[in-house]
Amino acid sequence: MESLRFAAHISNPPAEFPASRVLAPNRVGFRISAQSEAAAEPDLSVTVNGLKMPNPFVIGSGPPGTNYTVMKRAFNEGWGAVIAKTVSLDSSKVVNVTPRYARLRAGANGSPKGQIIGWQNIELISDRPLETMLKEFKQLKEEYPDRILIASIMEEYNKAAWEELIDRVEQTGIDAFEINFSCPHGMPERKMGAAVGQDCALLEEVCGWINAKATVPVWAKMTPNITDITQPARVSLQAGCEGVAAINTIMSVMGINLDTLRPEPCVEGYSTPGGYSAKAVHPIALAKVMSIAQMMKREFADKDLSLSAIGGVETGNDAAEFLLLGANTVQVCTGVMMHGYGLVKTLCSELQEFMKKHNFSSIEDFRGASLDYFTTHMDLVARQQEAIRERKATKKGLQSDRDWTGDGFVKESESMVSN
C-alpha cells in the first residue's frame, strides 16, 4: 500500500477551523480522537483518519453534494465535511428520469397532510462530466483549504478504470474517498454499486485495487440490502480501507397510487424499485451500525479505523444515538433535501444540549458508550431471572404465555413495554 503524501496546501486557515489534515507517515494508523478544549459549550470537533472537522456532521453523497454551488453552501453553513455526489469516468452512461422521488407520509395512503417519514429515490450517480466535477473539486479545495471534501467514486469491474479515476480525482486535492459499493439501483449489470458490495469476493478484489492506488483515506460505503452487513464491512477493512460508512438506502417499492393503480414514483406510467431513506429507516440503520461497530470493536480494536453512520438523521438526538453506538461521524442527505443546509445549526445545537445534559465535554466522552448494552435474548432471560431472584419480586408483565387474556390484551401488552 502506498504511503500517504499530504500536500501542504493550507494557507492561513481561519482560526476557528484548524488545519484539516494531520500529517502522518502512512494511511494506516491515524489516530481518531476528539479535540477537547476548555469552553463554555461542549466541543463538537472531531479528528477522523487524520481529517479535522469542526463537528461530526457530514453531507452524505447525493443531491446535496451535486455541484460547486451547493457544496460551497454546505461549507458556508458550517457542515463538518462534504461528500460529493458519486462520480465515474464516463457520465454519458448516466441518464436520470423525472420524477425520481416519492414520499411516504404518516397517514392514509396518498394523504397529503401526514408527516413525511419515508423518501424513495430512483436517482443515479452524477450525470455531470467528470472533468467538470474535478474542476469544481479543485476550486472548492482552493477556496476552503481548511475544510474536508470527500469524493464518492464508483466504477465498473475494471482495475485500470478504478486506478485512472482515483488518480484523476486525487489530483484535485480532495481529502478522502468514499467508495460507493452500495447504490441499490442503476447498473448492476456493469458490476457497479451494490453488485460489488453484495459479493465479498468481488469486494475484496476491488478494495485491493483501490487501496493499492489511493494515497488518502478510503471509506467503503455499505449496502443494507444483504443478510449480514458485517461480512462486507470486515472484508473492506481487511483489504485496507480506513473506514466504513453505513447504511446506504434500502431497496423498496414506495407504494401504489390507489386512484391510478400505478406505482410511485411514476414515470410515463411505470416505475422501478429504488432506495428508501428518511426517518423510517433510522431504526434499521441503528441496528446495522451497531452490528458493524461491535464487529470492529471485537476484531479491529488494535487499529484506528472509523465508522460513518447514515440513516434518517433529522435531529441532534438522532445523531447522538449513532455516536453512542460508536460512530465517528454522522452523514445527512435526505434530511438536507427536506430541511435545507441550515439544518446543521439545529443538529449542532441539539447535540450540544444532549452533551450538556450528561456533562459530556467532547464527542469522545460518550462515543460508543451504549454499545456494550446489547446482548443475546438468552442472556436477557438469564439477567432477568437473576434480577428477580435478587429482588425477590415478580417480574414486570405476564409470567408466561398462558396468562394472556382476550379482555385485557391491550393492557397486558402495555405491561411489557419498556418505553
LINVEN-V65782 format. One record per residue. N is the residue number from 0. PSI is psi as a letter, one per 40 degrees, with the letter a starting at -180 (999 if undefined). Layout:
N&PSI ; N&PSI
//
This chain:
0&h ; 1&i ; 2&i ; 3&h ; 4&g ; 5&h ; 6&h ; 7&g ; 8&e ; 9&h ; 10&h ; 11&g ; 12&i ; 13&i ; 14&d ; 15&e ; 16&h ; 17&i ; 18&h ; 19&d ; 20&h ; 21&h ; 22&h ; 23&i ; 24&d ; 25&i ; 26&d ; 27&h ; 28&e ; 29&i ; 30&h ; 31&h ; 32&i ; 33&h ; 34&h ; 35&h ; 36&i ; 37&h ; 38&i ; 39&d ; 40&i ; 41&i ; 42&h ; 43&e ; 44&i ; 45&i ; 46&h ; 47&h ; 48&f ; 49&e ; 50&h ; 51&h ; 52&i ; 53&d ; 54&i ; 55&e ; 56&h ; 57&h ; 58&h ; 59&i ; 60&h ; 61&a ; 62&d ; 63&e ; 64&f ; 65&e ; 66&i ; 67&d ; 68&d ; 69&d ; 70&d ; 71&d ; 72&d ; 73&d ; 74&d ; 75&d ; 76&e ; 77&e ; 78&i ; 79&d ; 80&i ; 81&h ; 82&h ; 83&i ; 84&i ; 85&h ; 86&i ; 87&i ; 88&d ; 89&h ; 90&e ; 91&d ; 92&e ; 93&h ; 94&h ; 95&i ; 96&i ; 97&h ; 98&i ; 99&e ; 100&i ; 101&i ; 102&i ; 103&h ; 104&i ; 105&g ; 106&a ; 107&i ; 108&h ; 109&e ; 110&h ; 111&e ; 112&d ; 113&i ; 114&h ; 115&h ; 116&e ; 117&i ; 118&h ; 119&i ; 120&i ; 121&f ; 122&i ; 123&a ; 124&a ; 125&h ; 126&e ; 127&i ; 128&h ; 129&d ; 130&d ; 131&d ; 132&d ; 133&d ; 134&d ; 135&d ; 136&d ; 137&d ; 138&d ; 139&d ; 140&d ; 141&d ; 142&d ; 143&g ; 144&d ; 145&e ; 146&i ; 147&h ; 148&h ; 149&h ; 150&h ; 151&h ; 152&i ; 153&h ; 154&i ; 155&i ; 156&g ; 157&h ; 158&d ; 159&d ; 160&d ; 161&d ; 162&d ; 163&d ; 164&d ; 165&d ; 166&d ; 167&d ; 168&d ; 169&d ; 170&e ; 171&e ; 172&e ; 173&i ; 174&d ; 175&i ; 176&i ; 177&h ; 178&h ; 179&g ; 180&f ; 181&e ; 182&h ; 183&e ; 184&i ; 185&b ; 186&g ; 187&d ; 188&e ; 189&e ; 190&f ; 191&i ; 192&b ; 193&d ; 194&d ; 195&d ; 196&d ; 197&e ; 198&g ; 199&d ; 200&d ; 201&d ; 202&d ; 203&d ; 204&d ; 205&d ; 206&d ; 207&d ; 208&d ; 209&d ; 210&e ; 211&d ; 212&d ; 213&i ; 214&e ; 215&i ; 216&i ; 217&h ; 218&h ; 219&h ; 220&h ; 221&i ; 222&h ; 223&e ; 224&g ; 225&i ; 226&d ; 227&h ; 228&e ; 229&d ; 230&d ; 231&d ; 232&d ; 233&d ; 234&d ; 235&d ; 236&d ; 237&d ; 238&e ; 239&e ; 240&i ; 241&e ; 242&i ; 243&i ; 244&h ; 245&i ; 246&i ; 247&a ; 248&i ; 249&h ; 250&h ; 251&i ; 252&h ; 253&d ; 254&i ; 255&h ; 256&h ; 257&e ; 258&d ; 259&e ; 260&e ; 261&i ; 262&i ; 263&i ; 264&i ; 265&h ; 266&h ; 267&f ; 268&e ; 269&i ; 270&a ; 271&i ; 272&i ; 273&a ; 274&h ; 275&h ; 276&a ; 277&a ; 278&d ; 279&d ; 280&e ; 281&d ; 282&d ; 283&d ; 284&d ; 285&d ; 286&d ; 287&d ; 288&d ; 289&d ; 290&d ; 291&d ; 292&d ; 293&d ; 294&d ; 295&d ; 296&d ; 297&d ; 298&e ; 299&f ; 300&d ; 301&e ; 302&i ; 303&g ; 304&i ; 305&i ; 306&h ; 307&h ; 308&i ; 309&h ; 310&g ; 311&f ; 312&h ; 313&e ; 314&i ; 315&d ; 316&d ; 317&d ; 318&d ; 319&d ; 320&d ; 321&d ; 322&d ; 323&d ; 324&e ; 325&e ; 326&i ; 327&d ; 328&i ; 329&h ; 330&i ; 331&h ; 332&c ; 333&d ; 334&d ; 335&d ; 336&d ; 337&d ; 338&e ; 339&i ; 340&d ; 341&e ; 342&d ; 343&d ; 344&d ; 345&d ; 346&d ; 347&d ; 348&d ; 349&d ; 350&d ; 351&d ; 352&d ; 353&d ; 354&d ; 355&d ; 356&d ; 357&e ; 358&f ; 359&h ; 360&e ; 361&i ; 362&d ; 363&e ; 364&d ; 365&e ; 366&h ; 367&e ; 368&d ; 369&e ; 370&d ; 371&e ; 372&e ; 373&h ; 374&a ; 375&i ; 376&d ; 377&d ; 378&d ; 379&d ; 380&d ; 381&d ; 382&d ; 383&d ; 384&d ; 385&d ; 386&d ; 387&d ; 388&d ; 389&d ; 390&e ; 391&f ; 392&i ; 393&h ; 394&i ; 395&i ; 396&a ; 397&i ; 398&d ; 399&i ; 400&d ; 401&e ; 402&e ; 403&i ; 404&i ; 405&d ; 406&d ; 407&f ; 408&d ; 409&d ; 410&d ; 411&d ; 412&d ; 413&d ; 414&e ; 415&e ; 416&h ; 417&e ; 418&999
//
